[in-house]
Amino acid sequence: MCKTTQEESSQKRKGQMVLKGQRFADLSDIQRNVKTLLRGIPENDFHDCFRQWHHRLTKCIASQGEYFEGDSSR
């Protein structure tokens, strides 16, 4: 089973909290707000998160659906 890290879950919740309860006029308004939120993430943090996600994705593929925990490759 593949999971997100605690850090990613925390970042996702923070993003949801910023947008939670807001009303948007249309799809372009939603897109504009999400883009603004994403642009507020420092570039290095975004790249690190993406690299970590790619590493976990590779592990998930290699496990062929088997459950695993932790990261024994570090």
LUMKOL-98594 format. One line per field, with one value per residue (C-alpha): x, y, z; residue number from 1; chain. Coordinates in nm, 3 decimals, always signed. Each point is the difference from the previous one (the first is absolute). Layout:
BEGIN
xx <- [X,...]
yy <- [Y,...]
zz <- [Z,...]
pos <- [NUM,...]
unit <- [A,...]
***
This chain:
BEGIN
xx <- [+0.000,+0.143,-0.039,+0.087,+0.246,-0.116,+0.158,-0.198,-0.321,+0.069,+0.067,-0.317,-0.206,+0.152,-0.097,-0.349,-0.040,+0.092,-0.267,-0.257,-0.326,+0.070,-0.252,+0.129,-0.181,+0.112,+0.272,+0.246,-0.041,+0.084,+0.300,+0.126,-0.023,+0.169,+0.280,+0.055,+0.016,+0.246,+0.219,+0.032,+0.191,+0.376,+0.149,+0.249,-0.279,-0.206,+0.293,+0.086,-0.361,-0.012,+0.327,-0.131,-0.326,+0.191,+0.213,-0.310,-0.172,+0.299,-0.015,-0.373,+0.057,+0.289,-0.211,-0.261,-0.282,+0.146,-0.030,+0.316,+0.090,+0.296,+0.290,+0.272,+0.189,+0.117]
yy <- [+0.000,+0.337,+0.294,+0.367,+0.131,+0.183,+0.319,-0.026,-0.063,+0.307,+0.216,-0.127,+0.083,+0.349,+0.056,-0.130,+0.228,+0.305,-0.084,-0.151,+0.190,+0.226,+0.033,+0.019,+0.162,-0.251,-0.245,+0.273,+0.156,-0.336,-0.043,+0.349,-0.060,-0.339,+0.140,+0.280,-0.257,-0.219,+0.294,+0.077,-0.326,+0.061,-0.159,-0.213,-0.138,-0.086,-0.179,-0.190,-0.111,-0.111,-0.196,-0.172,-0.084,-0.144,-0.212,-0.139,-0.059,-0.202,-0.207,-0.060,-0.124,-0.222,-0.151,-0.113,+0.088,-0.166,+0.190,+0.160,+0.261,+0.228,+0.057,-0.261,+0.147,+0.307]
zz <- [+0.000,-0.101,+0.234,+0.000,+0.254,+0.308,-0.138,-0.324,+0.190,+0.212,-0.307,-0.166,+0.310,+0.013,-0.364,+0.061,+0.302,-0.206,-0.259,+0.239,+0.028,-0.296,-0.280,-0.354,-0.289,-0.261,-0.100,-0.099,+0.346,+0.162,-0.229,+0.079,+0.376,-0.017,-0.218,+0.251,+0.282,-0.191,-0.096,+0.371,+0.053,-0.015,-0.313,+0.196,+0.220,-0.306,-0.167,+0.318,+0.038,-0.363,+0.036,+0.314,-0.177,-0.297,+0.235,+0.173,-0.335,-0.117,+0.322,-0.049,-0.354,+0.111,+0.282,-0.254,+0.236,+0.309,+0.328,+0.139,+0.259,+0.039,-0.232,+0.029,-0.296,+0.189]
pos <- [1,2,3,4,5,6,7,8,9,10,11,12,13,14,15,16,17,18,19,20,21,22,23,24,25,26,27,28,29,30,31,32,33,34,35,36,37,38,39,40,41,42,43,44,45,46,47,48,49,50,51,52,53,54,55,56,57,58,59,60,61,62,63,64,65,66,67,68,69,70,71,72,73,74]
unit <- [A,A,A,A,A,A,A,A,A,A,A,A,A,A,A,A,A,A,A,A,A,A,A,A,A,A,A,A,A,A,A,A,A,A,A,A,A,A,A,A,A,A,A,A,A,A,A,A,A,A,A,A,A,A,A,A,A,A,A,A,A,A,A,A,A,A,A,A,A,A,A,A,A,A]
***
